[in-house]
Amino acid sequence: MDDNEIVELYLSRNEEAIARTKEKYGERLKSIADNILNDIETAKECENDMYLKAWNLIPPNEPRKYLFAFLGKIIRHLAIDVLRKNSRQKRDAVVTELTLEMAECIPTQNGTEQEFEANFLAGLIDKFLEGYPKEQQNVFVRRYWYFDPISEICERYGLSQSKVKSILFRMREKLKKYLEKEGFTV
């Protein structure tokens, strides 16, 4: 079943939408949460919460052409919220590491225009990534969107660990310069 048909099920309030979503994307979505939380049971809970949230967000949203990205964003936010709640006193090493890496090139967002700036920033990052070969785009997205460990990225793309680290470092440096050129300060 394609994404358009699944979204139609949500729009018609047919509970089959959740079953079809789980069938098509469940494992991939759960792995996003598991990469963030490193706890499969909690990742499963996030997956279930994501289906409820998707049910409540479709309609009014109609993510016909970007259903996986729509759901991926939901489950990422849910998993990060769980991580924050569970580790108020102690920071998770993986998320801390990735946050510190990206903090070097992405500005912090404060104030009432936060959502607008976040969307604008996301568009700039998309535009930035378009200028890179597919392999480099994939490495960057796997690391900073899916939270994949470097070892998994190496295995997935047949690259050495030093190559992956080098790609990520160079892209972060160039992203920082690109965003500064576009008016963002870090």
C-alpha positions in Angstrom: 0.0 0.0 0.0 1.5 3.4 -0.9 1.7 6.4 1.3 -1.2 8.2 -0.4 -3.5 5.2 0.3 -2.4 5.1 4.0 -3.0 8.8 4.4 -6.5 8.3 2.9 -7.2 5.7 5.6 -6.2 8.2 8.3 -8.4 10.9 6.7 -11.4 8.6 6.6 -10.7 7.7 10.2 -10.2 4.0 9.3 -8.2 2.2 12.1 -6.6 0.1 9.3 -4.3 3.1 8.8 -2.4 2.3 11.9 -2.0 -1.4 10.9 -0.8 -0.4 7.4 1.6 2.2 8.8 3.1 -0.3 11.2 3.4 -2.9 8.4 5.2 -0.5 6.1 7.3 1.6 8.5 7.1 0.1 12.0 10.5 -1.4 12.2 12.3 1.6 10.7 10.5 4.0 13.0 11.2 1.8 16.1 14.9 1.7 15.2 15.0 5.5 15.2 13.7 5.5 18.8 15.9 2.7 19.8 19.0 4.5 18.4 18.1 7.5 20.6 17.1 5.5 23.7 19.1 2.4 23.5 16.1 0.5 25.0 13.9 -1.5 22.7 11.0 -1.7 25.1 10.9 2.1 25.5 11.3 2.4 21.8 8.2 0.2 21.3 6.3 2.5 23.7 7.4 5.5 21.6 6.2 3.7 18.5 2.8 3.1 19.9 2.6 6.8 21.1 3.6 7.8 17.6 0.7 6.0 16.1 -1.7 7.8 18.4 -0.1 11.2 17.7 -0.2 10.5 13.9 -3.9 9.6 14.3 -4.5 12.9 16.0 -2.4 14.9 13.5 -3.9 13.4 10.3 -6.1 15.3 9.6 -5.5 18.3 9.6 -2.1 17.4 8.1 -2.0 15.3 4.9 1.5 14.0 4.5 0.9 12.1 1.3 4.3 12.6 -0.2 6.3 12.6 3.0 4.6 10.2 5.3 7.8 8.5 6.6 9.5 11.8 7.3 6.3 13.0 9.0 6.2 9.9 11.2 10.0 10.0 11.7 9.8 13.5 13.1 7.1 12.5 15.5 9.0 9.5 16.9 12.3 11.4 17.1 10.6 14.0 19.2 8.8 11.4 21.4 12.1 9.5 22.0 14.1 12.6 22.8 11.3 13.7 25.2 11.5 10.3 27.0 15.3 10.6 27.1 15.1 14.0 28.6 12.5 12.9 31.2 14.5 9.8 32.1 17.8 11.6 32.4 17.2 14.9 34.0 20.1 14.4 36.3 22.4 12.5 34.0 22.9 13.2 30.3 22.9 10.3 27.8 26.3 10.0 26.2 25.2 9.5 22.6 22.8 12.4 22.5 25.2 14.6 24.4 27.9 13.8 21.9 25.7 14.4 18.9 24.3 17.6 20.4 27.8 18.9 21.1 28.9 18.1 17.6 26.0 20.0 16.0 26.1 22.8 18.5 29.4 23.8 16.9 27.6 24.7 13.7 23.9 25.2 14.4 22.7 28.3 16.3 20.5 28.0 19.4 16.9 29.1 19.1 15.2 31.3 21.6 12.2 33.6 21.5 8.8 33.8 20.0 10.0 33.2 16.4 11.6 29.9 17.4 9.3 27.7 15.2 9.7 30.0 12.1 13.4 30.0 12.5 13.6 26.3 13.0 11.7 25.7 9.8 13.8 28.2 7.9 17.0 26.6 9.4 15.7 23.1 8.3 15.3 24.5 4.8 18.8 25.9 4.8 20.2 22.6 5.9 18.3 20.8 3.2 19.7 23.2 0.6 23.2 22.8 2.1 23.0 19.0 1.8 21.8 19.2 -1.8 25.3 20.4 -2.7 26.9 17.1 -1.6 27.2 13.7 -3.2 24.5 11.2 -2.1 27.0 9.2 0.0 27.9 12.2 2.1 24.3 13.3 2.4 23.4 9.8 3.6 26.3 9.7 6.1 25.2 13.1 7.6 21.5 12.2 7.8 22.1 8.7 9.2 24.3 10.3 12.0 22.3 13.4 12.9 18.7 12.4 12.0 18.6 8.6 12.7 21.3 8.8 15.4 23.1 5.8 13.9 26.4 4.9 15.5 29.5 5.5 13.3 30.1 1.8 13.3 26.7 1.2 11.6 27.3 3.9 9.1 30.7 2.4 8.2 29.1 -1.0 7.7 26.1 0.3 5.8 28.2 2.2 3.2 31.4 0.2 3.3 33.5 3.1 4.7 36.3 3.2 7.2 35.6 4.8 10.6 38.2 7.6 9.9 36.5 8.3 6.5 33.0 8.7 8.2 34.4 10.9 11.0 36.2 13.0 8.4 33.1 13.4 6.3 31.1 14.4 9.3 33.7 16.9 10.6 34.2 18.6 7.2 30.4 18.8 6.7 29.9 20.3 10.1 32.6 22.9 9.5 31.1 23.8 6.1 27.6 23.9 7.5 28.7 26.3 10.1 30.2 28.7 7.5 27.2 28.3 5.2 24.8 29.2 8.0 26.9 32.1 9.1 26.8 33.3 5.5 23.0 33.0 5.6 22.8 35.2 8.7 22.8 32.7 11.5 25.4 33.1 14.2 26.6 30.2 16.3 
